[in-house]
Amino acid sequence: MRKQMIENAVYDVATQVRSVEDCIEAALAEIAELQGRMVRARGIAGMGIGPSHEPFEKLAGATSALVGARGSMAGCHAALVETQKFIPGVRTVAFGDVVPCPEKKTGSADLRVVA
């Protein structure tokens, strides 16, 4: 019973690590899209580069912080791989990049074109 509880807890941590990593990646993609929209909006508005520079600097700071968070999560992931070795009776549950991580939960459907 206790062994199963430990295995479930370890699996929950592994799954959450993957979820956090995915969220950071999604946020980075959103920031990249925002930056592109800001460039287009500045051009459409005919605004000079100087007055619109501060928002770009702030966005670059946010991007840099997210990249740092991404690296920190990679370090956390690696540390959890090492930590797992010290948990008695735990089979490999897939914390690290060496072994398969918990699968992403993605849906799929058999879509067909209907006329």
C-alpha positions as CSV (number, residue, x, y, z in Angstrom):
1,M,0.0,0.0,0.0
2,R,2.7,2.5,1.0
3,K,4.8,1.6,-2.1
4,Q,1.8,2.3,-4.3
5,M,1.3,5.7,-2.6
6,I,4.9,6.6,-3.1
7,E,4.8,5.6,-6.8
8,N,1.6,7.6,-7.3
9,A,3.2,10.7,-5.6
10,V,6.4,10.3,-7.8
11,Y,4.2,10.0,-10.9
12,D,2.2,13.1,-10.0
13,V,5.4,15.1,-9.6
14,A,6.7,13.9,-12.9
15,T,3.5,14.7,-14.6
16,Q,3.4,18.2,-13.1
17,V,7.0,18.9,-14.1
18,R,6.1,18.1,-17.7
19,S,3.0,20.4,-17.4
20,V,5.1,23.3,-16.0
21,E,7.7,22.9,-18.8
22,D,4.9,22.9,-21.4
23,C,3.4,26.1,-19.9
24,I,6.7,27.9,-20.1
25,E,7.2,26.8,-23.7
26,A,3.6,28.1,-24.5
27,A,4.3,31.4,-22.8
28,L,7.5,31.8,-24.8
29,A,5.5,31.2,-28.0
30,E,2.9,33.7,-27.0
31,I,5.6,36.3,-26.2
32,A,7.1,35.8,-29.7
33,E,3.7,36.3,-31.3
34,L,3.1,39.4,-29.2
35,Q,6.4,40.9,-30.3
36,G,5.5,40.3,-33.9
37,R,2.1,42.0,-33.4
38,M,3.8,44.9,-31.7
39,V,6.1,45.4,-34.7
40,R,3.2,45.3,-37.1
41,A,1.1,47.7,-35.0
42,R,3.9,50.2,-34.8
43,G,4.3,50.1,-38.5
44,I,0.6,50.4,-39.2
45,A,0.3,53.3,-36.7
46,G,3.3,55.0,-38.3
47,M,4.9,55.4,-34.9
48,G,8.6,56.1,-34.6
49,I,10.9,53.5,-33.2
50,G,12.1,55.8,-30.3
51,P,8.7,56.3,-28.6
52,S,7.8,52.6,-28.9
53,H,11.1,51.3,-27.7
54,E,10.3,51.0,-24.0
55,P,7.5,48.4,-24.4
56,F,9.9,46.3,-26.5
57,E,12.6,46.5,-23.8
58,K,10.0,45.4,-21.2
59,L,8.9,42.5,-23.4
60,A,12.6,41.5,-23.9
61,G,13.0,41.5,-20.1
62,A,10.0,39.2,-19.8
63,T,11.3,37.0,-22.5
64,S,14.7,36.8,-20.8
65,A,13.1,35.9,-17.5
66,L,11.0,33.1,-19.1
67,V,14.1,31.7,-20.8
68,G,15.8,31.7,-17.3
69,A,12.7,30.0,-15.9
70,R,13.0,27.4,-18.7
71,G,16.6,26.7,-17.8
72,S,15.7,26.5,-14.1
73,M,13.0,23.9,-14.8
74,A,15.5,21.9,-16.8
75,G,17.8,22.0,-13.8
76,C,14.9,21.0,-11.5
77,H,14.0,18.1,-13.9
78,A,17.6,16.9,-13.8
79,A,17.8,17.2,-10.0
80,L,14.6,15.1,-9.7
81,V,16.2,12.4,-11.8
82,E,19.0,12.2,-9.3
83,T,16.7,12.4,-6.3
84,Q,14.6,9.5,-7.6
85,K,17.6,7.2,-7.0
86,F,17.3,7.8,-3.3
87,I,13.6,6.9,-3.0
88,P,13.5,3.3,-1.9
89,G,11.3,0.9,-3.9
90,V,10.4,3.3,-6.6
91,R,10.5,1.9,-10.1
92,T,11.5,4.2,-12.9
93,V,8.7,6.6,-13.3
94,A,10.3,8.9,-15.9
95,F,11.5,12.1,-14.4
96,G,14.4,12.6,-16.8
97,D,15.1,13.1,-20.5
98,V,17.0,9.8,-20.6
99,V,13.9,7.8,-20.0
100,P,10.5,8.6,-21.5
101,C,8.6,11.3,-19.6
102,P,4.9,10.9,-18.9
103,E,3.0,11.3,-22.2
104,K,1.4,14.6,-23.0
105,K,-2.3,14.4,-22.8
106,T,-3.4,15.2,-26.3
107,G,-6.7,14.4,-28.0
108,S,-7.1,13.2,-31.5
109,A,-10.1,12.6,-33.6
110,D,-10.7,10.9,-36.9
111,L,-11.8,13.9,-39.0
112,R,-13.3,13.5,-42.4
113,V,-14.3,16.1,-45.0
114,V,-18.0,16.0,-45.5
115,A,-19.6,17.5,-48.6
